[in-house]
Amino acid sequence: MNLKENRKLWIKRVKEYRKSGMKAKEWCAKEGVNKSALSYWVTKLNKENNTQSKKTKEASTQWLSINVVEEEKTIKKPSIDIKIGPVSIEVENGFDKNLLLDVLGVLKSL
């Protein structure tokens, strides 16, 4: 048996062992396989799979460019603070006059 055939055989055996759910000692006794050989191939194939997975992840990693946009600084609009007792109302430029009159009327009635 050449190396390629031997490898295929062990890949098949390891798959069957994993699928069985049995302990290595039990599976090897049932299949007539040397437990040390099974352990060797399980470890070898795990390492190869991990290396291959890592290479695949590295190959599929892509960097994206981003544009950072600076936030516009908010300019504080001119405002007036009206204080009536413990209540303070900030009135900004462009306020709704009717709304302010309604609010002041309510505060006056308290």
HUTAQUI-V671858 format. One record per residue. D_FIRST is the distance of its C-alpha to the first C-alpha in whole Angstrom. Layout:
d_first
D_FIRST
D_FIRST
//
This chain:
d_first
0
4
7
8
6
6
10
11
10
12
15
15
16
18
20
20
21
24
25
26
28
28
27
24
25
26
23
21
23
23
19
18
16
17
20
19
16
17
20
18
16
20
22
19
19
23
24
22
24
27
27
26
29
31
30
31
34
35
35
37
40
43
46
49
53
56
59
61
65
68
70
73
76
78
81
84
86
90
91
94
93
96
97
99
99
95
94
93
92
90
91
89
91
91
91
92
96
96
94
95
98
97
95
98
100
98
98
102
102
101
//
